[in-house]
């Protein structure tokens, strides 16, 4: 079972990989809209990447398809 803490770590890794700073340095973002404890590992990685993309887009980072 995927914990919220593990999911947050996954999203944070995605954010850092794209912009070099962690989620703690950005505005609050509701990960509960993305989190589901029953996600498989593959699904969790996909959803974490989607959450990271949405967070960075909301923060105004210029994203391209190459970022993901």
C-alpha positions as CSV (number, residue, x, y, z in Angstrom):
1,X,0.0,0.0,0.0
2,X,1.3,3.4,-1.0
3,X,1.5,5.9,1.9
4,X,0.9,9.6,1.5
5,X,4.5,10.2,2.7
6,X,5.9,7.9,0.0
7,X,3.7,9.5,-2.7
8,X,4.9,13.0,-1.6
9,X,8.5,11.8,-1.9
10,X,7.8,10.6,-5.4
11,X,6.3,13.9,-6.4
12,X,9.1,15.8,-4.8
13,X,11.8,13.8,-6.8
14,X,10.0,14.7,-10.0
15,X,9.8,18.4,-9.0
16,X,13.5,18.5,-8.1
17,X,14.5,16.7,-11.3
18,X,12.8,19.4,-13.4
19,X,13.5,22.6,-11.5
20,X,16.2,21.8,-9.0
21,X,14.2,22.9,-5.9
22,X,11.9,20.8,-3.7
23,X,8.2,21.2,-3.0
24,X,8.8,22.8,0.3
25,X,10.2,25.9,-1.5
26,X,7.0,26.2,-3.6
27,X,3.4,27.2,-2.7
28,X,1.1,24.7,-1.1
29,X,-0.3,22.1,-3.4
30,X,-3.1,19.6,-2.7
31,X,-1.6,16.2,-3.4
32,X,-4.7,14.5,-2.0
33,X,-6.3,15.3,-5.4
34,X,-3.8,12.8,-6.9
35,X,-3.1,10.4,-4.1
36,X,-4.7,6.9,-3.9
37,X,-3.2,4.3,-1.5
38,X,-4.2,1.5,-3.9
39,X,-2.1,2.7,-6.9
40,X,0.3,0.1,-8.3
41,X,3.9,1.1,-8.5
42,X,3.6,2.0,-12.2
43,X,0.4,4.0,-11.6
44,X,2.0,5.8,-8.7
45,X,4.9,6.9,-10.8
46,X,2.6,8.2,-13.6
47,X,0.4,10.0,-11.2
48,X,3.4,11.5,-9.3
49,X,4.8,12.8,-12.5
50,X,1.4,14.3,-13.4
51,X,1.1,16.0,-10.0
52,X,4.6,17.4,-10.3
53,X,3.8,18.7,-13.7
54,X,0.6,20.4,-12.5
55,X,2.4,21.9,-9.5
56,X,5.2,23.4,-11.6
57,X,2.7,24.6,-14.2
58,X,0.7,26.3,-11.4
59,X,3.9,27.9,-10.1
60,X,4.6,29.3,-13.6
61,X,7.6,27.2,-14.6
62,X,7.9,27.1,-18.4
63,X,7.5,23.4,-19.1
64,X,8.0,21.5,-22.4
65,X,7.3,17.9,-23.3
66,X,11.0,17.2,-22.9
67,X,10.6,17.9,-19.1
68,X,8.6,14.8,-18.8
